[in-house]
Amino acid sequence: MTPLERRASASLALIFALRMLGLFLVLPVFALEAQRLPGGDDPVWIGLAMGIYGLTQGCLQIPFGMASDVYGRKRVMVVGLVIFAVGSVLAALAPSVAWLAAGRALQGAGAISAAVTALLADQTRDVVRTKAMALVGASIGLIFALSLVLSPLLNGLLGLHGLFALTACLAVGGIAVVLWWVPPEPAKHVDAGRGGLRDVLGDAALMRLNVGVFILHAVQLAMWVALPALLVQSGLAKDDHWKVYLPAVLGSFVVMGASLFRLERAGYLRAVFLVAIAMIGGVQLGLLWLVQGAPTLMALAVLLFVFFCGFNVLEASQPSMVSRLAPAAVRGTAMGVYNTLQSLGLFAGGMAGGWLTKNYGPQGLFAVCAVGMLVWLVIAWPMRQPVLQGAAKAP
């Protein structure tokens, strides 16, 4: 990577990390702590409050992405982080689960993911873009692992409302990074207008990736509706769940770093991509088998490790492929569509996870997740091997 590429990757990864740290600090304790609030005795309301963040993200990712093509990436990022901070304050002051859901919805309205990833694509060459996206994904994964350790401790000190207040402070820190560390953005591309959105929606290869990210994040969030209870059932106290999550996440980064980039350069990215999908589907079948009896801690730990290996590969490779397939003039729009489907997946996963668990138990939940991954594998199978443009000059 060039110095500009390293600076862009590090600063934009930090923005993602600051934003996601607040969200991840809440995730491990949300379902349990929200039960203390009025309305928290209904799993459907809990699922709504967890997933509505993804709904508002999904509604606004395309407008924010298109705006970044016209008005500039950094300006859109600042506006989104301000909205995210206001939503965090509302959630911190929420007197009930309904108000908590309203705060989560406003958090989601700060839909900057498309602008951030589009700017990263603008400032990196094709040949190093998957590595740059992987650095962003690694920062999110490390923050997730860190949050699993810090969440029980901070929840004991601050409570759920205090965690949301901390999230607002982290968003303000993200604004500072945008203004003073992120490199200046390249000259604005010529806006392709509505035709650009039509072109993105009509591209079969892009839509294949968009459907895939929807299924991936729906399965991810749905899993976490039932997974904490399985860990408790296996004999692990809720405050010690990080002892399983952290080694699984860190170990998966080692596997990804040792395999993904080398195999991509060797021309095997399609094969790695399909294997990663199959791995996550296999994890759902493993969880379905475990819930038929008494789940063991070792079995759950192994399945989580395999899940994160597949998940991290897909999180690094999918946005990289979207940015390569999309013309530069509508890259923000393409990333907006991609992140819209990602966010809608989070919303669908939260809602479906709560509904399936309530009506069919974890068996029904993991069975539906396994079917979803199979559907994605079938959809992804016709994809072509991506071609690296190694001769491109550094910006």
C-alpha positions as CSV (number, residue, x, y, z in Angstrom):
1,M,0.0,0.0,0.0
2,T,1.1,3.6,-0.6
3,P,1.2,6.1,2.3
4,L,-2.2,7.6,1.1
5,E,-3.8,4.1,1.0
6,R,-2.5,3.3,4.5
7,R,-3.8,6.6,5.9
8,A,-7.2,6.2,4.1
9,S,-7.5,2.6,5.3
10,A,-6.5,3.4,8.9
11,S,-8.7,6.5,9.3
12,L,-11.8,5.1,7.7
13,A,-11.4,1.8,9.7
14,L,-11.2,4.0,12.8
15,I,-14.5,5.7,11.9
16,F,-16.2,2.3,11.5
17,A,-14.6,1.1,14.7
18,L,-15.8,4.1,16.8
19,R,-19.3,3.8,15.4
20,M,-19.5,0.1,15.8
21,L,-18.0,0.0,19.2
22,G,-21.1,1.7,20.7
23,L,-23.4,-0.7,18.8
24,F,-21.4,-3.8,19.8
25,L,-21.2,-2.8,23.5
26,V,-24.9,-2.9,23.6
27,L,-25.5,-6.1,21.6
28,P,-24.4,-8.8,24.2
29,V,-26.5,-7.3,27.0
30,F,-29.4,-5.7,25.0
31,A,-31.8,-8.7,25.1
32,L,-31.3,-9.2,28.8
33,E,-31.2,-5.6,30.0
34,A,-34.1,-4.4,27.8
35,Q,-36.3,-6.8,29.7
36,R,-36.1,-4.5,32.7
37,L,-37.9,-1.7,30.8
38,P,-41.7,-1.4,30.3
39,G,-42.5,-3.6,27.3
40,G,-39.4,-5.7,27.6
41,D,-41.4,-8.9,28.4
42,D,-42.3,-9.4,24.8
43,P,-39.5,-11.1,22.6
44,V,-41.1,-9.5,19.5
45,W,-40.6,-6.0,20.9
46,I,-37.0,-6.9,21.9
47,G,-36.4,-8.1,18.3
48,L,-37.9,-5.0,16.9
49,A,-35.7,-2.7,19.1
50,M,-32.6,-4.7,18.0
51,G,-33.4,-4.8,14.4
52,I,-35.1,-1.5,13.6
53,Y,-31.7,0.1,13.4
54,G,-31.2,-2.0,10.2
55,L,-34.6,-0.9,8.8
56,T,-33.8,2.8,8.9
57,Q,-30.2,2.1,7.7
58,G,-31.8,0.2,4.8
59,C,-34.1,3.1,3.9
60,L,-31.4,5.7,3.8
61,Q,-28.3,4.0,2.5
62,I,-29.1,4.6,-1.1
63,P,-30.0,8.3,-0.6
64,F,-26.8,8.8,1.5
65,G,-24.7,6.9,-1.1
66,M,-26.2,9.0,-4.0
67,A,-25.6,12.2,-2.0
68,S,-22.0,11.2,-1.5
69,D,-21.6,10.9,-5.3
70,V,-23.0,14.5,-5.7
71,Y,-22.0,16.5,-2.5
72,G,-18.9,14.6,-1.4
73,R,-18.2,11.6,0.8
74,K,-16.8,13.5,3.8
75,R,-19.7,15.9,4.1
76,V,-22.2,13.1,4.0
77,M,-20.2,11.2,6.7
78,V,-20.3,14.1,9.1
79,V,-24.1,14.6,8.7
80,G,-24.6,10.9,9.2
81,L,-22.5,10.8,12.4
82,V,-24.4,13.7,13.8
83,I,-27.7,11.9,13.3
84,F,-26.3,8.7,14.8
85,A,-25.1,10.7,17.9
86,V,-28.6,12.2,18.4
87,G,-30.2,8.8,18.1
88,S,-27.8,7.5,20.7
89,V,-28.8,10.3,23.1
90,L,-32.5,9.5,22.6
91,A,-31.8,5.8,23.4
92,A,-29.9,6.8,26.5
93,L,-32.9,8.7,27.8
94,A,-35.5,6.1,26.7
95,P,-38.0,5.2,29.5
96,S,-39.4,2.2,27.7
97,V,-38.6,-0.4,25.0
98,A,-40.8,1.6,22.6
99,W,-38.6,4.7,23.1
100,L,-35.5,2.6,23.0
101,A,-36.7,1.4,19.5
102,A,-37.2,5.0,18.5
103,G,-33.6,5.8,19.5
104,R,-32.3,2.8,17.6
105,A,-34.2,3.9,14.6
106,L,-32.7,7.3,14.6
107,Q,-29.2,5.8,15.1
108,G,-29.8,3.8,11.9
109,A,-30.8,7.0,10.1
110,G,-27.1,8.0,10.2
111,A,-26.4,5.7,7.2
112,I,-22.8,6.5,6.3
113,S,-21.5,3.0,5.5
114,A,-21.9,3.5,1.7
115,A,-20.0,6.8,1.8
116,V,-17.2,5.4,3.9
117,T,-16.7,2.3,1.7
118,A,-17.0,4.3,-1.5
119,L,-14.3,6.8,-0.2
120,L,-12.1,3.9,0.6
121,A,-12.6,2.5,-2.8
122,D,-11.8,5.9,-4.3
123,Q,-8.5,6.1,-2.5
124,T,-7.2,2.5,-3.1
125,R,-6.0,0.6,-6.1
126,D,-7.9,-2.4,-7.3
127,V,-5.0,-4.7,-6.4
128,V,-5.0,-3.8,-2.7
129,R,-8.7,-3.0,-2.3
130,T,-9.7,-6.4,-0.7
131,K,-6.8,-5.9,1.8
132,A,-8.1,-2.4,2.5
133,M,-11.7,-3.7,3.0
134,A,-10.3,-6.5,5.1
135,L,-8.6,-3.9,7.4
136,V,-11.9,-2.2,7.9
137,G,-13.5,-5.6,8.5
138,A,-10.7,-6.6,10.9
139,S,-11.2,-3.4,12.9
140,I,-14.9,-4.1,13.2
141,G,-14.1,-7.7,14.2
142,L,-11.6,-6.6,16.8
143,I,-14.0,-4.0,18.2
144,F,-16.6,-6.7,18.4
145,A,-14.3,-9.0,20.3
146,L,-13.2,-6.0,22.6
147,S,-16.9,-5.2,23.2
148,L,-17.6,-8.7,24.4
149,V,-15.0,-8.2,27.1
150,L,-16.0,-4.6,28.0
151,S,-19.7,-4.9,27.7
152,P,-20.5,-6.8,30.9
153,L,-18.0,-4.5,32.8
154,L,-19.4,-1.3,31.4
155,N,-23.0,-2.4,31.7
156,G,-22.3,-3.0,35.4
157,L,-20.9,0.5,35.8
158,L,-23.1,2.5,33.4
159,G,-26.2,0.4,32.7
160,L,-27.8,0.1,29.3
161,H,-28.7,3.8,29.2
162,G,-25.1,4.7,30.0
163,L,-23.8,2.5,27.2
164,F,-25.9,4.5,24.7
165,A,-24.5,7.7,26.1
166,L,-21.0,6.4,25.6
167,T,-22.1,5.6,22.0
168,A,-23.0,9.2,21.4
169,C,-19.5,10.3,22.6
170,L,-17.8,7.8,20.3
171,A,-19.8,9.2,17.3
172,V,-18.5,12.7,18.1
173,G,-15.0,11.2,18.1
174,G,-15.8,9.8,14.6
175,I,-16.7,13.3,13.4
176,A,-13.3,14.5,14.6
177,V,-11.5,11.8,12.6
178,V,-13.4,12.7,9.4
179,L,-12.5,16.3,9.7
180,W,-8.9,16.1,10.7
181,W,-7.4,12.7,9.7
182,V,-9.2,11.2,6.7
183,P,-7.3,12.2,3.5
184,P,-9.0,14.8,1.1
185,E,-11.4,13.1,-1.2
186,P,-10.6,12.8,-5.0
187,A,-12.2,15.2,-7.4
188,K,-16.0,14.7,-7.6
189,H,-17.1,12.3,-10.3
190,V,-19.7,13.3,-12.8
191,D,-23.0,12.3,-11.3
192,A,-24.9,9.7,-13.4
193,G,-28.2,10.7,-11.8
194,R,-31.1,8.3,-11.7
195,G,-29.7,6.3,-14.6
196,G,-26.9,5.3,-12.3
197,L,-29.3,3.8,-9.8
198,R,-31.1,1.9,-12.6
199,D,-27.8,0.6,-13.9
200,V,-26.8,-0.7,-10.5
201,L,-30.2,-2.4,-9.9
202,G,-30.1,-3.9,-13.3
203,D,-26.6,-5.4,-13.0
204,A,-27.0,-9.2,-12.2
205,A,-23.5,-9.6,-10.7
206,L,-24.0,-6.6,-8.3
207,M,-27.5,-7.9,-7.3
208,R,-26.1,-11.3,-6.7
209,L,-23.8,-9.8,-4.1
210,N,-26.6,-7.6,-2.7
211,V,-28.8,-10.6,-2.1
212,G,-25.9,-12.4,-0.5
213,V,-25.2,-9.6,2.0
214,F,-28.9,-9.5,3.0
215,I,-28.9,-13.2,3.8
216,L,-25.5,-13.1,5.6
217,H,-26.5,-10.3,8.0
218,A,-30.0,-11.7,8.5
219,V,-28.5,-15.0,9.6
220,Q,-25.9,-13.2,11.7
221,L,-28.3,-11.2,13.8
222,A,-30.9,-14.0,14.0
223,M,-28.3,-16.3,15.4
224,W,-27.6,-13.9,18.3
225,V,-31.2,-14.0,19.4
226,A,-30.7,-17.6,20.5
227,L,-27.0,-18.0,20.9
228,P,-26.4,-16.3,24.3
229,A,-29.0,-18.6,25.8
230,L,-27.3,-21.7,24.4
231,L,-24.0,-20.6,25.9
232,V,-25.7,-20.2,29.3
233,Q,-27.3,-23.6,28.8
234,S,-23.8,-25.1,28.2
235,G,-22.7,-23.8,31.6
236,L,-21.0,-20.5,30.7
237,A,-22.2,-17.5,32.7
238,K,-23.3,-14.5,30.6
239,D,-20.4,-12.4,31.9
240,D,-17.9,-15.0,30.6
241,H,-19.2,-15.3,27.0
242,W,-16.3,-13.2,25.8
243,K,-14.0,-16.2,26.6
244,V,-15.6,-18.0,23.7
245,Y,-16.2,-15.1,21.4
246,L,-12.7,-13.5,21.6
247,P,-10.6,-16.6,20.7
248,A,-13.0,-17.4,17.9
249,V,-12.8,-13.9,16.4
250,L,-9.0,-13.6,16.7
251,G,-8.4,-17.1,15.4
252,S,-10.6,-16.4,12.4
253,F,-8.5,-13.3,11.6
254,V,-5.4,-15.4,11.5
255,V,-7.0,-17.9,9.2
256,M,-8.3,-15.1,6.9
257,G,-4.9,-13.3,6.8
258,A,-3.1,-16.6,6.0
259,S,-5.5,-17.6,3.2
260,L,-7.7,-15.0,1.6
261,F,-5.2,-12.6,0.1
262,R,-2.9,-15.3,-1.3
263,L,-5.8,-17.3,-2.7
264,E,-7.2,-14.1,-4.3
265,R,-3.9,-13.3,-6.0
266,A,-3.7,-16.9,-7.2
267,G,-7.2,-16.7,-8.8
268,Y,-9.2,-18.7,-6.3
269,L,-11.4,-16.0,-4.9
270,R,-14.6,-17.5,-6.3
271,A,-13.8,-20.9,-4.7
272,V,-13.0,-19.3,-1.3
273,F,-16.2,-17.2,-1.5
274,L,-18.4,-20.3,-2.1
275,V,-16.7,-22.3,0.6
276,A,-17.2,-19.5,3.1
277,I,-21.0,-19.5,2.4
278,A,-21.0,-23.3,2.8
279,M,-19.2,-23.1,6.1
280,I,-21.7,-20.7,7.6
281,G,-24.5,-23.0,6.3
282,G,-22.8,-25.9,8.0
283,V,-22.6,-23.9,11.3
284,Q,-26.4,-23.5,11.2
285,L,-26.9,-27.2,10.7
286,G,-24.4,-27.8,13.6
287,L,-26.4,-25.5,15.9
288,L,-29.6,-27.2,14.8
289,W,-28.2,-30.5,15.8
290,L,-26.9,-29.2,19.2
291,V,-30.2,-27.8,20.3
292,Q,-31.8,-31.2,20.0
293,G,-30.0,-32.2,23.1
294,A,-27.7,-30.5,25.7
295,P,-25.2,-28.2,23.9
296,T,-21.6,-28.5,25.0
297,L,-19.3,-25.5,25.4
298,M,-16.6,-27.0,23.2
299,A,-19.0,-27.7,20.4
300,L,-20.4,-24.2,20.5
301,A,-16.8,-22.7,20.5
302,V,-15.8,-24.7,17.4
303,L,-19.0,-23.7,15.6
304,L,-18.4,-20.0,16.4
305,F,-14.8,-20.2,15.2
306,V,-16.0,-21.7,11.9
307,F,-18.7,-19.1,11.6
308,F,-16.3,-16.2,12.1
309,C,-13.8,-17.7,9.6
310,G,-16.5,-17.7,6.9
311,F,-18.0,-14.4,8.0
312,N,-14.8,-12.5,7.9
313,V,-13.9,-13.7,4.4
314,L,-17.2,-12.7,3.1
315,E,-17.2,-9.3,4.9
316,A,-13.8,-8.5,3.3
317,S,-14.4,-9.8,-0.2
318,Q,-18.0,-8.7,-1.0
319,P,-17.6,-4.9,-0.7
320,S,-14.3,-5.1,-2.6
321,M,-16.1,-6.9,-5.5
322,V,-18.9,-4.4,-5.5
323,S,-16.5,-1.5,-5.8
324,R,-14.7,-3.2,-8.7
325,L,-17.9,-3.9,-10.6
326,A,-19.4,-0.5,-10.1
327,P,-18.3,2.5,-12.3
328,A,-16.5,5.1,-10.3
329,A,-19.1,7.8,-11.1
330,V,-21.8,5.7,-9.3
331,R,-19.7,3.9,-6.8
332,G,-21.5,5.6,-3.8
333,T,-24.8,4.6,-5.3
334,A,-23.7,1.0,-5.7
335,M,-22.3,0.9,-2.2
336,G,-25.6,2.4,-1.0
337,V,-27.6,-0.4,-2.6
338,Y,-25.2,-2.9,-1.1
339,N,-25.4,-1.4,2.4
340,T,-29.2,-1.1,2.1
341,L,-29.5,-4.8,1.6
342,Q,-27.1,-5.4,4.4
343,S,-29.1,-3.2,6.8
344,L,-32.4,-4.7,5.7
345,G,-30.8,-8.1,6.5
346,L,-30.1,-6.9,10.0
347,F,-33.7,-5.7,10.4
348,A,-35.1,-9.0,9.0
349,G,-32.7,-11.0,11.1
350,G,-33.8,-9.3,14.3
351,M,-37.5,-9.5,13.6
352,A,-37.4,-13.1,12.2
353,G,-35.1,-14.2,15.0
354,G,-37.4,-13.0,17.7
355,W,-40.5,-14.3,15.9
356,L,-39.0,-17.7,15.1
357,T,-37.6,-18.2,18.6
358,K,-41.0,-17.3,20.2
359,N,-43.1,-19.5,17.9
360,Y,-40.8,-22.4,16.9
361,G,-37.9,-22.3,19.4
362,P,-34.2,-22.3,18.4
363,Q,-34.7,-25.4,16.3
364,G,-36.9,-23.4,13.9
365,L,-34.5,-20.5,14.0
366,F,-31.4,-22.4,13.0
367,A,-33.3,-24.5,10.4
368,V,-34.5,-21.3,8.6
369,C,-30.9,-19.9,8.8
370,A,-29.6,-23.1,7.2
371,V,-32.1,-22.9,4.4
372,G,-31.2,-19.2,3.8
373,M,-27.5,-20.0,3.4
374,L,-28.4,-22.8,1.0
375,V,-30.4,-20.4,-1.1
376,W,-27.5,-18.0,-1.1
377,L,-25.1,-20.7,-2.2
378,V,-27.3,-21.5,-5.2
379,I,-27.6,-17.8,-6.1
380,A,-23.9,-17.2,-5.8
381,W,-22.8,-20.3,-7.8
382,P,-22.9,-18.6,-11.3
383,M,-20.5,-15.8,-10.2
384,R,-17.4,-15.4,-12.2
385,Q,-13.9,-15.2,-10.9
386,P,-13.1,-11.5,-10.3
387,V,-10.2,-10.0,-12.3
388,L,-7.6,-7.8,-10.5
389,Q,-6.5,-4.7,-12.3
390,G,-3.0,-4.7,-11.0
391,A,-1.7,-2.1,-13.4
392,A,-3.9,0.7,-12.0
393,K,-2.0,3.6,-10.6
394,A,-2.2,4.7,-7.0
395,P,-4.4,7.7,-6.6
